[in-house]
Amino acid sequence: MKSNEVVYPKSASWAGPIALLAAAGAAGLWLWRTHSAYVPLGPAVGLLVLTAALGVVWLYRVRTARHLFVAWDVYAKQELARAERRLHSASVTSARAFSQSSV
């Protein structure tokens, strides 16, 4: 029988973490450059907060996707086991009916 196994998407795609790391690096560079000068730090702090918020959302979505895939796998295994039981009980019933009709 051919396997219907699904290849799940990579939970840690590199685009998300690299973008967040680049944003955090830009904010850190901005803060380092403005350390001795009087420049409003609002944009840099805002960038750090935005990076943290996006990181939390990204991790939440990855976790949710993992849970969803696990739930689908459990459901599929239950359905396969149920189908196997039905197949087995149907073959036993038909064999029993065949043996009684031939007597």
N, C-alpha and C positions, 0 to 999 in steps of 0.2 A: 504494500500500500504506500502511496506517495505521501510524504509528510506535508501537512499544511501549516507548518510552523512559520510564524510571522517574525520578521526581523524588525525589532522595535527601533525607533529613532534613538540616537545617542542622547542620553539624558544630559550629558555635559558637552553640548556643542561648543565649539571654541569661539564662536562669534560673540556670544553673550559675555563670557568672562573676560575676553580680550577688550571688548568695548568698555566694560566697567572698570577694568584695570587702567585703560587709557584715560578715562574720565577722572579717575582718582589721581592718576599721575599728573594730569593737567592741573587739577586743583591743588595738589601738593606743590607743584612747580610755581603756581601763581602765589601761593602762600609764602613760599620761600623767597621769591623775588620781591614781594612787597613787605617783607619783615621789617626792613629798616626805613622804608618810605611811608608817608602818610597817603595811603590809597585805600579806598573803601574795600573792605574785605567781604562784602556781601556776595558778590558774584562767585568768589572762590568757596565760601562757606555754602552757598546755595548749590554749587556743583558737587560738593562733598555730600550734602544731604540728598540731592537727587541720585547720586551714585549709590548711596546706601539704600535708598528706597527701591531703586531698580534692582539692586542685588537681592533684597528681601523678596520682592515680587517674583523674580526669576527663580529663586530657590523654592518658593512656594509652588510655582507652576511645575517645576521638575518633580517635586515630591508628589504632587497631585497626579501627574502623569504616571509615575511609577505605581501608585496605589491603584489607579484605573487599570493599568495593564495586568497587575496581579489579580485584581477582581475578575477581569475577563478570562485569565488563565484558569482560575479556580472554577468559574462557571463552565468553561469548555470541558474541563476534566470531569465535572459532575455530569454533564450531558453525555460525554463519551461513556462513562460508567453506566449511566441509565440506559443508553442504547445497547450496550453490551449485555446488560441484564435482560432487556426485552428480547434481544436476539437469542439468548440462551434459553429463556423460558418458552419462546415460540418454537424453537427446535425440539425441546423436550415434549411440549404439548403435541406437536405434529407427529413425532415419533410414537408417542403413546397412542394417538388416534389411529395411526397406521397399523400398529401391532394389534389393536383391538378389532379393527375391521377385517383383518386377515384370518382371525380365529373362527 
